Amino acid sequence: MMAQYGCRLMRKSVRNITGSLGLWLICLWSTAFIQQNLSAQPVVLHVAAAADLQYALPLIAKAFEQVNPSVRVQCTFASSGMLATQILAGAPFHVFLAGDTAYPQRLVRAGKSERMHMYAQGKLVLWHSGSIVQTSNLVDVLQPNDKIAIANPRHAPFGQRAMEAILYHFSEYQWKSRIQPHIVYTDNVMQAAHYALSGNVRFAWLPLSVVLAPALRNHGSYTIVPEHSHQPIIQGACAVYTKDQRMYSTAKDFVKFLSGEDAHNVFRQFGYVMVDGR
């Protein structure tokens, strides 16, 4: 009797051990499966970019993804000043591409980035809804009482350069009487382009990259603003510090990619000049 009870107890103990071992193996396999699937999912690189890059940057991002299949690039476009303010306030961006070098340097000084990299030089144009006279004297171009769209110079680098060009070409009297009353300030250059396309304004100060894009390419005309009438539009980028070292490394790789030939080809397509003169 005792022998039979002992055998049953032993069989039960074996079943318990076998069940526990099976459960442990299942948990181990499940953990490995979850880890494998998580590592297979692409990481998302959040890029904050100046609005003049609305058309060029998605093509560059796609090229970067092709050589980095584990990464997906998500771009957010706005004025450089607004994006810099958001990043300084803790917005979760990994990369910042500005319309100048001042805003990225501001992040560096604030300890948000290690360094700033110059990636391209933009060009400023004056767009007109009709035909425009090709001249270096903008006084011959702007007509009295015509509304003019300009990105707000308080936070948009292209707006700042446009204001410099206006004050270079026009006297103080011409500015106050002929230009200032008819200016329509916009949040960024893409909103200025929207005003131009919608017919709300006849003139718009825009980046060359925007007027070369499909939306505006066959609408109106433009003249390139003489570069001696404003500061050079050198544009900078930086990787933003993050606690995730993998993401920070990916961000630095993306900034480095901007200096490669694949990115340069896209930049040239939209009228940018490489900072090394190419």
Secondary structure, 3 states (H helix, E strand, C coil): CHHHHHHHHHHHHHHHHHHHHHHHHHHHHHHHHHHHHHHHCCEEEEEEEEHHHCCHHHHHHHHHHHHCCCEEEEEEEECHHHHHHHHHCCCCCCEEECCCCHHHHHHHHCCCECCCEEEEEECEEEEECCCCCCCCCHHHCCCCCCCEEEECCCCCHHHHHHHHHHHHHCCHHHHHHHHHHHEEEECCHHHHHHHHHHCCCCEEEEEHHHHCCHHHHCCCEEEECCHHHCCCEEEEEEEECCCCHHHHHHHHHHHHHCCCHHHHHHHHHCCCECCCCC
